[in-house]
């Protein structure tokens, strides 16, 4: 019989950051739609997660019932400055979500993403050259972070900025995607939101005077049915694109390489069959999701797996657990298989109206980076222990020492 404490979603359990999947399996098997004592519900099976994402539920925190979670969300904003939280399309319901997404989609097309491939290849090759010269380096510092950061910065048309500070602020801001348990973290998130929004406002003001053929200029001019982004909305969408445009892809690349090095048979398979690269990215997304969870908020009672979730409830849909569900992906769901035919059904980019707008860009960056890395370095291997970033949701390596030369 499983201990009652073991049935609770507990990201503070020892070893969780290194391997959350053992805990997810217990939840899938024993309590797949869980009413958590902290006031939220946790959903962990594939079919339930998929249904929840497509159910048209709310994402707006104003729909939360009165209680600790509503108070916690209120603490994430700074008085007098709306910041980016709760104003981006990630945090809005229709019709606002539909309007905002339509404006952004007009300048975030597949053609625009495909046109970035030569630049991505050039950035990857330059990073690999630096790694080859060093012999031993940090994969996150040399490749996984600078690649997507440079790409989204170029795509937006950002002027030179303090990259280290932006990285620090975005790393704090994404904590808002987690259940925040302490006031200090909530205050840090609110401060990071305010500072990053202020930086973005100054960049937008500069861009109005220096328009160019880039995403930021297009967003400033974007119009849909006579509507344009107001000042605060524009800031929020730019912050979302800037942060989401690199934070998740860092994890995709680093988690994917980590998975390959821990599964040498699959690394050998990718080298022998490079045509598997596209499906390999789908499997990396499934096997170790860059985003572990996403939220929905019920506006009326919602039935799932024989349970009724009350109106005004914060529901965490565990994408990472759903992607490892044996009921959908088969008995070997916990194994990495680059030729898995159903890998493309992973839910790492969400589903329904909030499906990730940058999915095509993330896939392209991941495919180019990982395939060229393993092709360039036949002796690629660990040069030390992977240090995890300590995030519950955007979980990935913070430090990833690798060697590209045989010892």
C-alpha positions in Angstrom: 0.0 0.0 0.0 1.3 3.5 -0.9 1.9 5.9 1.9 -0.6 8.8 1.9 2.3 11.4 1.8 3.7 9.7 -1.3 0.5 10.3 -3.1 0.8 14.1 -2.9 2.5 16.1 -5.6 5.6 17.3 -3.8 8.3 19.1 -5.8 10.3 19.6 -2.5 10.8 15.9 -2.1 14.5 15.0 -2.1 15.7 14.1 -5.6 12.7 15.6 -7.4 14.7 18.1 -9.5 17.0 15.3 -10.7 14.1 13.0 -11.5 10.5 14.0 -11.1 9.2 11.2 -13.2 9.1 8.5 -10.5 6.8 10.7 -8.5 4.6 11.4 -11.6 4.2 7.7 -12.2 2.9 7.1 -8.6 0.4 9.9 -9.1 -0.7 8.6 -12.5 -1.3 5.1 -11.1 -2.8 6.1 -7.7 -4.4 9.5 -7.9 -4.4 10.9 -11.4 -6.8 13.8 -10.7 -5.7 15.0 -7.3 -7.2 17.6 -5.0 -4.1 19.0 -3.3 -4.1 20.3 0.3 -2.5 23.6 -0.9 -5.7 24.4 -2.8 -5.0 23.4 -6.4 -5.8 20.2 -8.4 -3.1 18.2 -10.1 -3.8 16.2 -13.3 -1.2 13.7 -14.5 -2.6 11.2 -17.2 -2.3 11.9 -20.9 -6.0 11.7 -21.8 -7.1 13.8 -18.9 -4.4 16.5 -19.6 -5.2 16.5 -23.3 -8.9 17.0 -22.5 -8.2 19.7 -20.0 -6.1 21.7 -22.4 -8.8 21.6 -25.1 -11.7 22.2 -22.8 -11.7 26.0 -23.2 -11.1 26.7 -19.5 -9.8 30.0 -18.3 -6.2 31.1 -17.7 -7.1 34.4 -16.1 -6.3 34.6 -12.3 -9.3 36.9 -11.7 -11.4 33.8 -12.1 -9.8 32.2 -9.0 -12.1 31.7 -6.0 -11.1 33.7 -2.9 -8.4 32.0 -1.0 -4.6 31.6 -0.6 -3.9 31.0 -4.3 -5.7 34.2 -5.3 -3.8 36.1 -2.7 -0.6 34.6 -3.9 -1.2 35.6 -7.5 -2.1 39.2 -6.4 1.3 39.3 -4.6 3.1 38.8 -8.0 2.2 42.2 -9.3 3.8 45.5 -8.3 1.5 48.4 -7.3 1.2 51.1 -10.0 2.8 49.1 -12.8 0.9 46.3 -14.5 4.1 44.8 -15.8 3.9 41.8 -18.1 2.2 39.4 -15.8 -1.5 38.8 -16.6 -1.4 41.0 -19.7 0.3 38.6 -22.2 -1.7 36.3 -24.4 -0.5 33.5 -22.2 -2.6 34.9 -19.4 -5.7 36.0 -21.3 -9.0 34.4 -22.3 -11.0 35.0 -25.5 -11.8 37.5 -26.9 -8.6 39.3 -25.7 -6.5 36.2 -26.3 -7.8 35.8 -29.8 -7.1 39.5 -30.6 -3.6 39.4 -29.1 -2.6 36.1 -30.7 -4.0 37.3 -34.1 -1.8 40.4 -33.9 1.3 38.4 -33.0 0.7 35.6 -35.4 0.7 38.0 -38.3 4.4 38.6 -37.8 5.4 35.2 -36.4 4.8 33.0 -39.4 6.3 29.6 -40.5 8.0 31.4 -43.4 9.6 33.9 -41.0 10.9 31.0 -38.9 12.1 29.0 -41.9 14.1 32.0 -43.1 16.0 31.9 -39.8 17.6 28.5 -40.5 20.8 29.8 -42.1 21.4 32.1 -39.1 20.7 29.3 -36.7 23.2 27.0 -38.5 25.8 29.8 -38.4 25.3 30.4 -34.7 25.4 26.7 -33.9 28.6 26.1 -35.9 30.3 29.1 -34.2 29.4 27.7 -30.8 30.7 24.2 -31.8 33.9 25.8 -32.9 34.4 27.4 -29.5 33.6 24.1 -27.8 36.1 22.3 -30.0 38.8 24.8 -29.1 38.2 24.4 -25.4 37.8 20.6 -25.3 35.7 20.8 -22.2 33.0 23.4 -21.6 29.5 24.0 -20.3 26.9 23.1 -22.9 24.4 25.5 -21.4 26.8 28.5 -21.5 28.3 27.7 -24.9 25.2 26.5 -26.9 21.9 25.9 -25.2 21.5 29.4 -23.8 23.2 31.7 -26.4 21.6 30.1 -29.4 17.9 30.8 -28.7 18.7 34.1 -26.9 20.6 35.4 -30.0 17.8 34.1 -32.3 14.9 35.7 -30.5 16.9 38.9 -29.9 17.6 39.2 -33.7 14.1 38.2 -34.6 12.7 40.9 -32.4 15.3 43.4 -33.4 16.5 44.1 -29.9 19.3 46.7 -29.5 22.4 45.8 -27.5 21.3 45.0 -23.9 22.8 43.7 -20.7 22.4 40.0 -21.5 23.5 38.8 -18.1 20.9 41.0 -16.4 18.1 40.0 -18.8 19.0 36.3 -18.2 18.8 36.8 -14.5 15.4 38.7 -14.6 13.8 36.2 -17.0 15.0 33.3 -14.8 13.2 34.9 -11.9 10.1 35.9 -13.9 9.4 32.3 -15.0 9.0 31.3 -11.4 5.5 32.9 -11.7 4.6 29.7 -13.6 5.0 27.7 -10.4 3.1 27.5 -7.2 5.0 30.1 -5.2 5.1 29.1 -1.5 6.9 32.0 0.1 6.6 35.8 0.1 10.2 36.4 -0.7 10.0 34.6 -4.0 6.7 36.4 -4.8 8.4 39.8 -4.2 11.4 38.8 -6.3 9.1 37.8 -9.2 7.2 41.1 -8.9 10.4 43.1 -8.9 11.8 41.2 -11.9 8.5 41.7 -13.8 8.6 45.5 -13.1 12.3 45.8 -14.1 12.1 43.7 -17.3 8.9 45.6 -18.3 10.7 48.9 -17.8 13.6 47.7 -19.9 11.2 46.6 -22.6 9.4 50.0 -22.6 12.7 51.8 -23.2 13.5 49.4 -26.0 10.0 50.0 -27.6 10.5 53.7 -27.4 13.9 53.4 -29.1 12.4 51.2 -31.8 9.7 53.7 -32.6 12.5 56.1 -33.6 14.5 53.4 -35.3 12.1 51.1 -37.2 13.5 48.2 -39.1 12.5 44.9 -40.8 12.0 43.0 -37.5 9.4 41.5 -35.2 9.3 44.4 -32.7 8.7 47.0 -35.4 6.0 44.8 -36.9 4.3 44.4 -33.4 4.3 48.1 -32.9 2.5 48.5 -36.3 0.4 45.4 -36.0 -3.3 45.8 -36.5 -6.3 43.4 -36.6 -9.8 44.5 -37.4 -8.8 48.1 -36.6 -7.3 47.2 -33.2 -3.7 47.6 -32.2 -1.8 46.7 -29.1 -2.0 49.3 -26.3 1.2 50.3 -24.5 0.9 47.8 -21.6 -0.2 45.0 -23.9 2.7 45.6 -26.3 5.2 45.4 -23.4 3.6 42.2 -22.2 3.7 40.5 -25.6 7.3 41.5 -26.1 8.4 40.2 -22.7 6.5 37.0 -23.3 8.2 36.4 -26.7 11.6 37.4 -25.4 11.5 35.2 -22.3 9.6 32.2 -23.8 11.7 32.6 -27.0 14.8 31.4 -25.2 14.0 29.9 -21.7 12.1 26.8 -23.0 14.5 26.1 -25.9 17.5 26.1 -23.5 15.8 23.2 -21.8 14.9 21.4 -25.0 18.5 21.4 -26.2 20.2 20.7 -22.8 17.6 18.0 -21.8 17.8 16.4 -25.2 21.6 16.1 -25.1 21.5 14.8 -21.5 19.0 12.1 -22.6 21.3 11.1 -25.5 24.4 10.8 -23.4 22.5 8.7 -20.9 21.2 6.5 -23.7 24.2 5.7 -25.9 22.2 3.3 -28.0 20.0 6.2 -29.1 22.9 8.5 -29.7 24.4 5.8 -32.0 21.1 5.5 -33.7 20.9 9.2 -34.4 24.4 9.2 -35.8 23.7 6.3 -38.1 20.3 7.6 -39.2 20.5 11.5 -39.2 17.2 11.5 -41.0 15.6 10.8 -37.6 16.5 14.3 -36.4 13.0 15.8 -36.7 11.4 12.9 -34.9 14.2 12.8 -32.4 13.2 16.4 -31.3 9.6 15.2 -30.8 10.9 12.4 -28.6 13.2 14.8 -26.6 10.1 17.0 -26.0 8.1 13.9 -24.9 10.8 12.3 -22.8 11.9 15.3 -20.8 9.5 18.2 -21.4 11.1 21.7 -21.3 7.9 22.9 -19.6 6.6 20.5 -17.0 3.2 21.9 -16.2 0.6 24.4 -17.4 -2.4 25.9 -15.7 -6.1 26.2 -16.2 -8.8 27.8 -14.0 -12.3 26.5 -13.9 -15.2 29.0 -14.2 -17.8 26.4 -13.5 -17.7 22.8 -12.0 -15.7 20.6 -14.3 -15.8 16.8 -14.3 -12.7 14.8 -15.0 -12.0 11.1 -14.4 -15.1 10.7 -12.2 -14.3 13.7 -10.0 -15.9 17.2 -10.0 -13.5 20.1 -9.8 -15.2 23.1 -8.3 -15.6 26.5 -10.1 -12.7 29.0 -9.4 -10.1 26.2 -9.0 -6.5 26.4 -10.1 -5.7 23.2 -12.0 -2.1 22.1 -12.9 -2.0 20.0 -16.0 1.3 18.0 -15.8 2.6 17.9 -19.4 5.7 16.0 -18.4 3.7 13.3 -16.7 1.3 13.0 -19.6 4.2 12.5 -21.9 5.4 9.5 -19.9 1.9 7.9 -19.6 2.1 4.2 -20.4 -1.6 4.2 -21.2 -1.0 6.3 -24.3 2.7 5.8 -25.2 2.9 2.1 -24.3 4.8 0.1 -21.8 8.1 1.6 -22.8 7.0 5.2 -22.2 9.8 5.7 -19.7 12.4 4.8 -22.4 14.0 7.2 -24.9 13.2 6.0 -28.4 14.1 8.3 -31.2 12.1 6.3 -33.8 9.0 6.3 -31.6 6.1 6.8 -34.2 3.7 8.5 -31.7 6.3 10.9 -30.3 4.7 13.8 -32.2 1.7 13.4 -30.0 3.6 14.9 -27.0 1.9 17.7 -25.3 5.0 19.8 -24.4 3.7 22.7 -26.4 0.3 22.5 -24.9 -2.9 22.1 -27.0 -6.0 24.0 -27.8 -6.1 27.8 -28.2 -3.0 28.2 -26.1 -0.8 25.9 -28.1 2.7 27.4 -28.1 3.1 30.1 -30.8 6.9 29.5 -31.0 6.7 25.7 -31.4 8.1 25.7 -34.9 11.1 27.9 -33.9 11.9 25.8 -30.9 11.8 22.6 -33.0 14.1 24.1 -35.6 16.6 25.4 -33.1 16.6 22.0 -31.2 17.0 20.0 -34.4 19.9 22.1 -35.8 21.7 22.3 -32.5 21.5 18.7 -31.4 22.0 17.1 -34.8 25.1 19.2 -35.7 26.5 18.7 -32.2 26.4 14.9 -32.3 27.7 14.9 -35.9 30.6 17.2 -35.1 31.8 15.5 -32.0 32.0 11.6 -32.0 33.6 11.7 -28.6 31.0 13.9 -26.9 30.5 12.9 -23.3 29.9 14.1 -19.7 32.8 16.0 -18.1 31.1 16.2 -14.7 27.8 16.1 -13.0 24.8 17.9 -14.4 23.6 20.7 -12.0 19.8 21.2 -12.3 18.3 24.7 -12.2 16.0 24.0 -9.3 12.8 25.1 -11.1 9.7 23.1 -10.7 8.2 24.0 -14.1 10.9 25.1 -16.5 13.1 22.3 -15.3 16.5 21.8 -17.0 20.3 21.9 -16.4 21.8 25.1 -15.1 25.3 23.7 -15.6 26.1 20.9 -18.0 29.9 20.1 -18.3 30.8 18.2 -21.5 33.9 17.1 -23.2 34.2 16.9 -27.0 37.5 15.0 -27.0 38.3 11.4 -26.0 39.9 11.2 -22.6 
